[in-house]
Amino acid sequence: MTTAKVTKHLSPNEQLIFERSQTGRIGYRLPALDVDKVELNIPAEFRRDDDLEGMPEVSEVDVIRHFIRMSTWNYSIDIGMYPLGSCTMKYNSRLNERVARIAGFANLHPLTDEQDAQGALQVIYELQEHLAEITGLPGISLQPAAGAHGEMTGIMIIRAFLDARDGAAASHRRTMLIPDSAHGTNPASAHLSGFSVKTIRSTSEGLTDLDHLRELCAHGEVAGLMLTNPNTLGLFERNIKQICDIVHEAGGLVYMDGANMNALVGVARPGDMGVDVIHLNLHKTFSTPHGGGGPGCGPCCCTKELEPFLPVPRIVKSGDSTFRLDYDQPRSIGRVKAFFGNYGMMLRALSYTLTHGNDGLREATEAAVLNARYIAAGLVEHYDKPFSGSPMHEVVFTDKRQSRKGVHTLDIAKRLIDYGFHPMTIYFPLIVQGAMLIEPTESVGRQELDQFIAAMRSIASEAVEDPELVRNAPHDTRIGRLDEAAAARKPVLRWKPAADLRG
Amino acid sequence: MLEAIGLQSAEELFDSIPQNLRLQRPLNTPAALSEIELLYRFEQIARHNAGAGRISFMGGGAYSHYIPTVVDHIISRSEFFTAYTPYQPEISQGTLQAIFEFQTLVCQLTGMEVANASMYDGSTGLAEAVLMAERVTKRSKAIASSALHPQYAEVVRTYVQHAGIHLELVPFDEKTGQSWRSLAEAIDEETAAVVVQSPNFFGCIEDVAALSEAAHAKGALLVVTITEAMSLGLLRSPGACGADIVVAEGQSFGVPLSFGGPYVGLFATREKYARQIPGRLVGEAYDKEGRRGFVLTLATREQHIRREKATSNICTNEGLIALAATVYLETMGRRGVQEAAQQCAQKAAYAARAISKLNGYTLPFSGPCFNEFVVRGPVRAVELLARLGKEKGIDGGIALSRFMPDRPNDFLVCVTEVNSREQIDALVEALSKV
């Protein structure tokens, strides 16, 4: 099979909109003011006097060309495989987009009286039910806006539970255990909830070190454990039950980072493993689009025991089958976001769940794991695979062999761009030197996997035969590698008119 | 493919999961629906949202504004909505340049020097601002007033409860509906942040400049928060008034109501605090050939590098909604934002005057307003508004008793450029009849 590199094609240049702006141009039209204009009761000192100088003045076609040109500079899932480990870049169905735009949802004000918003509340309630079934954890709030927000919510719930259970004694229980392979959001969320962090080592197999866990739990101040499962090395923590038991015996709770749920949906449930609370990423596992960095939706699911601590309002079903908002939750951690969370994402996720059906959800999981295993098998001869265990939905390799020739992970990633692929996640997890974390998801077929494997093998050969070629990649993008160090030293974070720059 | 990796069945893919932890039955979720069935089902459910089809005068943190058609068209481009966070700048310049423009527009509107790539929404952005003020000042008290959007106050309280920050709420002036005086009086040497919403929850514009002086005299930071960002088209920018951090809900700029989200938080501050900002920042950079591009920068503030010492735990933000706001602001442009703001204020003034002339109705607050104002009716607002909805098909506003039980007859009315004179007259007429 041949490996096709990308070819250069038309890539129009485009200035910043501010540089395109021309005085007097407009791209909008409002109806003429239809009420008699009066002198407003707003004192002059409260009004703008800068006439919004600097804001662009452009026509509609200027705006369209501006953004369409810029759009051609982006890689996207719709162009091809986007194997970012830990990010689950799967296909985003257009049908879900259509659902989110149904006028009855899109035009609904969040403070509408509950009896006039029954449909919207029904959507939240139904999605809650499905996610509870999928995770095996019955308490659920869809309020958090993203994964890290769901983490914060979950950790605050743990804290509120411990405070309620232990009273004043809980003040000695302020340590959160986090594996060294965890996402950076984990320790940041723990810190925000007032916990200090202790790091658990991973074993040479890439799993949580049980002895180290026991040792840390022996000190008595452990509030809980934050664990990703499958972990960020793509390995299922097969001792999960035992891990949960150790933490529970020490009086702590187990939080699971659900970033990797794409390996488990329909196959295994965190609630059955002893996990107390988890967040999901609807923008990963449930296919709501990443949008160039968001929006997300990070539901928090927990046991019955923790349910009273979930954010308010809860969305509940009354005896007469109407839906209502329940604010009467005195033990709740409080509200984590205005209104109900990223509602549009809930519509898309419910649509995903219903179009897949229960068997389709499991099938997606199987395909995601199968694809990762296929890549693992296809690359193991060419790249160093630091852990021998069978990966789930993602697999980690390193640059160990290539770095002998001075070709590093960053170079391999950049060279993949020349082959038409988005790079994998690089240098994460931090415990693996030169990590390359590859997650193909279920949205690629064998042909594309073969092309990816062929590209990676080809790069491995190039690293031996022509390392300079790889080190200078990418070669066919509109710009080369940018000087990020210089950008951080003297940050330019906004456009300014030329005169200001001279000043 | 199973064969190629030496397996016999799909079940073997999950061999690393102990047998007793595997689900031994199908998920108890519905069977798959076709596209036709799915759309039918969602359209049926949407019919139970009576509120979505009405003439509306609801604001209170979420606003109906005109959205130019180009906004949804551009954010629906695959290259934008199916891209990830732009960690690989060579193939993400579209997203990166758009964010750089977003940051610039936010600075221009707020009168600030640096803005980040977005927060989840206004409420969480405000909570982050309070946490940032604590980091900058090393003080532990935050002051806000009860004229702050009640849900924003709740979110701040949740966020700061374990950060050793005490949030104090001071009363507003019953006459003017403003709170800047009581806020100014409450500032002391322990105050990290003075939080003022302007226009505030009642729609009243606060004297931000006066408050800025009071805050700075005691070494506190002034945090200005805005739920109706359209007001920036008319009102003096918080930056020009001396704000240290500005947080706004950006939903007014091209984002549908969508039952409360996804929206987008705008977050801006002074250059000297750039390294204390939460969330992502995009900066200018150059390649070896000297070509300009954009990259994520100052990442050492962020969780993926700094972990528990990060300025925030935020990772995913509201990228696509920030893009919607960018497209909106560039399409409306310098003139359109001002014209829309002017129309909002004029139409609200027209409505306020007409309602105040009705028998049994008064406007309890004298402070100047932008496009929202409080009306005191002759009967309980909850009942009055329910009747208005049912009988006239008009959502006449938000009953304040939902947040403040001691104000049974008060409701908050919002008027924007999408409300025609005919609609306003219908509201006034309907109010006169109930």
Interface residues (C-beta under 8 A of the other chain):
Chain A: E14 L16 I17 F18 S21 R25 I26 G27 Y28 L30 P31 L33 D34 V35 D36 K37 V38 L40 N41 I42 P43 E45 F46 R47 R48 D49 D50 D51 L52 E53 G54 M55 P56 E57 V58 E60 V63 I64 H66 F67 I68 M70 S71 T72 W73 N74 Y75 S76 I77 D78 I79 Y82 L84 C87 M89 N92 L95 E97 R98 V99 A100 R101 I102 A103 G104 F105 A106 N107 L108 H109 P110 L111 T112 D113 Q115 D116 A117 Q118 G119 A120 Q122 V123 H130 E133 I134 A145 A146 G147 A148 H149 E151 M152 M156 R159 H183 G184 T185 P187 A188 S189 A190 H191 L192 S193 G194 S196 V197 L235 F236 R238 I240 K241 V265 G266 V267 A268 R269 D272 M273 N281 H283 P289 H290 G291 G292 G293 G294 P295 G296 C297 P311 I333 G334 R335 V336 K337 A338 F339 F340 G341 N342 Y343 G344 M345 L347 S351 T353 L354 T355 H356 G357 N358 D359 G360 L361 R362 E366 V369 L370 R373 Y374 A376 A377 G389 S390 M392 A413 K414 I417 H422 P423 F428 R446 P474 T477 R478 I479 G480 R481 L482 D483 E484 A486 A487 A488 P491 V492 L493 R494 W495
Chain B: M1 L2 A4 I5 G6 L7 A10 L13 F14 D15 S16 I17 P18 L21 R22 L23 P26 L27 N28 T29 P30 A31 A32 L33 E35 L38 L39 R41 F42 E43 I45 A46 R47 H48 N49 A50 G51 A52 G53 S56 M58 G60 G61 A62 S64 Y66 P68 V70 D72 H73 I74 I75 S76 R77 S78 E79 F80 F81 T82 A83 Y84 T85 P86 Q88 P89 E90 I91 S92 Q93 G94 T95 Q97 A98 I99 F100 E101 Q103 T104 L105 C107 Q108 L109 G111 E113 V114 A115 A117 S118 Y120 D121 G122 S123 T124 L131 H149 Q151 Y152 E154 V155 R157 T158 Y159 Q161 H162 A163 G164 I205 D207 A209 L232 G233 L234 L235 R236 S237 A240 E249 P256 L257 S258 F259 G260 G261 P262 V264 A274 R280 L281 V282 G283 E284 A285 Y286 D287 K288 E289 R291 G293 F294 V295 T297 L298 A299 T300 E302 Q303 H304 I305 R306 R307 E308 K309 A310 S312 N313 I314 C315 T316 N317 E318 G319 L320 I321 L323 V327 L329 E330 T331 M332 G333 R334 R335 G336 V337 Q338 E339 A340 Q342 Q343 A345 Q346 K347 A349 Y350 R353 P368 C369 F370 L385 A386 G389 D395 I398 R402 E417 S420 R421 I424
